[in-house]
Amino acid sequence: MLESIGRKVRAGERLDRKDAMELMRSDDIFTLGELASIETERHCGNRAFYVRNIHINPTNICVNRCKFCAFSRSRGEVGAYEMSTRQILGQIRKAMPLSEVHLVGGLHPDWPFEHYVRMVSSIKRSFPALHLKAFTAAEIDYMMKLSGLGLDEVLDSLRDAGLDAMPGGGAEIFSPSVRNRLCPEKLTGERWLEVIEAAHMAGIRTNATMLYGHLEKFSHRVDHLMKLRDLQDRTGGFQAFIPLSYHPDNTEIGGSGVSGLDDLRTIAVSRLVLDNFAHIKAYWVMLGEKVSQLALRFGADDLDGTIVEEKITWSAGEKSRRGMTSEELRRLIKMAGKRPVERDSFYRPVRRVRSA
C-alpha cells in the first residue's frame, strides 16, 4: 500500500494530505522507518544531536487548568510553588556548564509583564554566553493581556532583554473540537499560529510541538502537521518539531496513553510530512530512553538534552530519569548507529576541549 508514497519519498516529492493519512493509518512500521530514514539522511546525514541544557519551570501556578495537565496548580493549592529570579539563577549556576536554558511555566495571576522582562535580562546579564529559549505562545499571549501591549511590542521587549528563541509548547492539537475538550481556557490553535508567525517575523526562531494520544484522531494529527508545514513555508522560522506523547496519570481526562509503536509511527510520519523542517526531536523524557533511541531510526535526529530536572512530564506519571549526562546521551546515540553531535540552540556544533 505504501509503494506509491515510497516512490514519492525517494524522488524527493512533497507528500499530500491523502499520503499523510495513509501513512498514519499504516501498521507497516518497518517501511515507515525506512522511508523516514531516507528523509532524515537528506536533512542530517548520519548525525544525531543533543544539547547541554537545563529545563526550568518558574511556577506551576496557572490561571488555566487544562484537562490534560497534571503540572498546574491554583494559587494556595497544595503543591503550588513559584521561584524567585535569584533561585532560577542559582539553579543555572549549579548545572553549569550549559549551552541552553529552557524556561516555561504556568500563567501566574500576579506576575506583571515587567517581571518576565526582568527575569530574562537577569539571566542574560548573569550568563551572557547561554542561549535563552523561553516562553510558549500561550505565555506570550498572556503577557499581552497583562501588559496591554501589542504582540509585536511584547516580543520586541523580550528579545531586547535577551530572549534568543522560543519553545514550541502550547500547540497541543489545533483541531477546535478536540482543543475545546482538552484545554478550553488556552489560546486557540489559530492564535498559537498567529503568535508564532509574529515571533518569526520578529527574528525569534521557535520550535513546534503536537500533543498526541489523548482525544484526537489520526485526521487531527495530520491537520496539525499540515498547518505547521504551511506556516514554515511562509516564514522558515521553525527549527525543530517535537511530537509529545500524552501521559495520562494525574490528569482530568485520564486515558491510557499510546504504545511505543504509535510513538515511532508518529515520529516517522512527522519526518515524512514536514519536509521543510530541518529537525525532528525525540523527547526522551516523554518517550523513555529506549524508545527515543529507536526513534533515531524512525525519523528523529535529536534527543533534546541533559534537561537536569524536568517537572511537567513527571507530574503526569512519567518514570524516566529527570536528567541525563552528555556522556549518556552520546552513548545512546552511538548505540543507535548514529554520530553524536553536541549542538547549541541553533543546531550549530559545540566543540569542547576534552581532557586527556
Secondary structure, DSSP 8 states (H G I E B T S, - for coil): --HHHHHHHHTT----HHHHHHHHH---HHHHHHHHHHHHHHHHTTEEEEE-EEEE--B-B-S---TT-SS-B-TTSTT--B--HHHHHHHHHHH-S-SEEEE-----SS--HHHHHHHHHHHHHH-TTSEEEE--HHHHHHHHHHH---HHHHHHHHHHHT--EE--TT-S---HHHHHHH-TTS--HHHHHHHHHHHHHTT-EEEEEEEESSS--HHHHHHHHHHHHHHHHHH--EEEEEEEE---TT-SS------HHHHHHHHHHHHHH-TT-SEEB--HHHH-HHHHHHHTTTT--EEEE--S---HHHHTT--S-S---HHHHHHHHHHTT-EEEEB-TTS-B-------
